[in-house]
């Protein structure tokens, strides 16, 4: 499955009402570590059908970034049934992100 752009308009439908866990990637186009993480997140989205992967541009979606308390990017949040069950900030290799999802 491809990554989905998450906005305040589609957040409820795509994240809160999702029938599967959602990995949210809070990022910005000017962020170096975000650029490094982007292809890794895209691979995970393609390879893991058991989750939905959403990208949240913090410059365009300040309200969502504030709601999640995002202070640094990239930040990844794993959501299950509309609740954050795990999160971390910074770049991580693919294997570490897959372990993060599996927890």
C-alpha positions as CSV (number, residue, x, y, z in Angstrom):
1,X,0.0,0.0,0.0
2,X,1.2,3.5,-0.7
3,X,1.7,6.2,1.9
4,X,-1.3,8.5,2.5
5,X,-1.0,12.2,3.1
6,X,-2.7,12.9,6.4
7,X,-4.3,16.3,6.9
8,X,-6.7,17.6,9.5
9,X,-9.5,17.1,6.9
10,X,-8.9,13.3,6.5
11,X,-7.3,12.5,9.9
12,X,-10.5,11.1,11.5
13,X,-11.4,8.8,8.5
14,X,-7.8,7.6,7.8
15,X,-6.4,7.4,11.3
16,X,-9.1,7.4,14.0
17,X,-11.4,5.1,12.1
18,X,-8.8,2.9,10.5
19,X,-9.4,-0.8,10.8
20,X,-5.6,-1.4,11.0
21,X,-2.7,0.2,12.9
22,X,-1.4,3.5,11.5
23,X,2.2,4.6,11.4
24,X,2.3,8.4,11.2
25,X,5.5,10.0,10.0
26,X,5.7,13.7,11.0
27,X,8.1,15.4,8.6
28,X,9.0,18.5,6.7
29,X,10.6,19.0,3.2
30,X,13.5,21.0,4.7
31,X,14.5,18.4,7.3
32,X,17.6,16.4,6.4
33,X,16.9,13.4,8.6
34,X,13.3,13.4,7.2
35,X,14.7,13.1,3.7
36,X,16.8,10.2,4.7
37,X,13.9,8.5,6.4
38,X,11.4,9.1,3.6
39,X,12.5,6.2,1.3
40,X,12.6,3.8,4.3
41,X,9.0,4.8,5.2
42,X,7.9,4.3,1.6
43,X,9.4,0.8,1.5
44,X,7.7,-0.1,4.8
45,X,4.4,1.2,3.3
46,X,4.8,-1.0,0.3
47,X,5.9,-4.1,2.2
48,X,3.6,-4.1,5.2
49,X,0.0,-4.5,4.3
50,X,-1.0,-5.0,7.9
51,X,-0.5,-1.3,8.7
52,X,-1.5,2.0,7.1
53,X,1.3,4.6,6.7
54,X,0.5,8.3,6.8
55,X,2.7,11.2,6.2
56,X,2.1,14.5,8.1
57,X,3.9,17.6,6.8
58,X,4.3,19.6,10.0
59,X,4.6,22.9,8.0
60,X,1.2,22.4,6.4
61,X,-0.5,20.6,9.4
62,X,0.6,22.5,12.4
63,X,-2.6,21.7,14.3
64,X,-1.9,17.9,14.0
65,X,1.7,18.3,15.0
66,X,0.6,20.3,18.0
67,X,-2.0,17.8,18.9
68,X,0.7,15.0,18.9
69,X,3.2,17.2,20.8
70,X,5.7,17.0,18.0
71,X,8.7,19.0,19.0
72,X,11.4,17.5,16.7
73,X,11.2,15.8,13.4
74,X,11.1,13.2,12.1
75,X,8.8,11.7,14.7
76,X,7.0,8.4,14.1
77,X,3.8,7.5,16.0
78,X,2.2,4.2,15.9
79,X,-1.6,4.4,16.4
80,X,-4.0,1.5,17.2
81,X,-7.7,2.0,17.6
82,X,-7.2,5.8,17.6
83,X,-4.6,5.9,20.3
84,X,-0.8,6.4,20.3
85,X,0.8,3.1,21.5
86,X,4.4,4.0,20.7
87,X,6.5,6.8,19.3
88,X,10.0,7.9,18.7
89,X,11.9,10.8,17.2
90,X,14.9,10.8,14.8
91,X,16.2,8.7,12.0
92,X,16.3,4.9,12.4
93,X,17.2,2.1,10.0
94,X,14.4,0.0,8.4
95,X,15.0,-2.9,10.8
96,X,14.5,-0.8,13.9
97,X,11.3,0.7,12.5
98,X,10.0,-2.8,11.7
99,X,10.7,-3.8,15.3
100,X,9.0,-0.6,16.5
101,X,5.9,-1.6,14.5
102,X,5.9,-5.2,15.7
103,X,5.9,-4.3,19.4
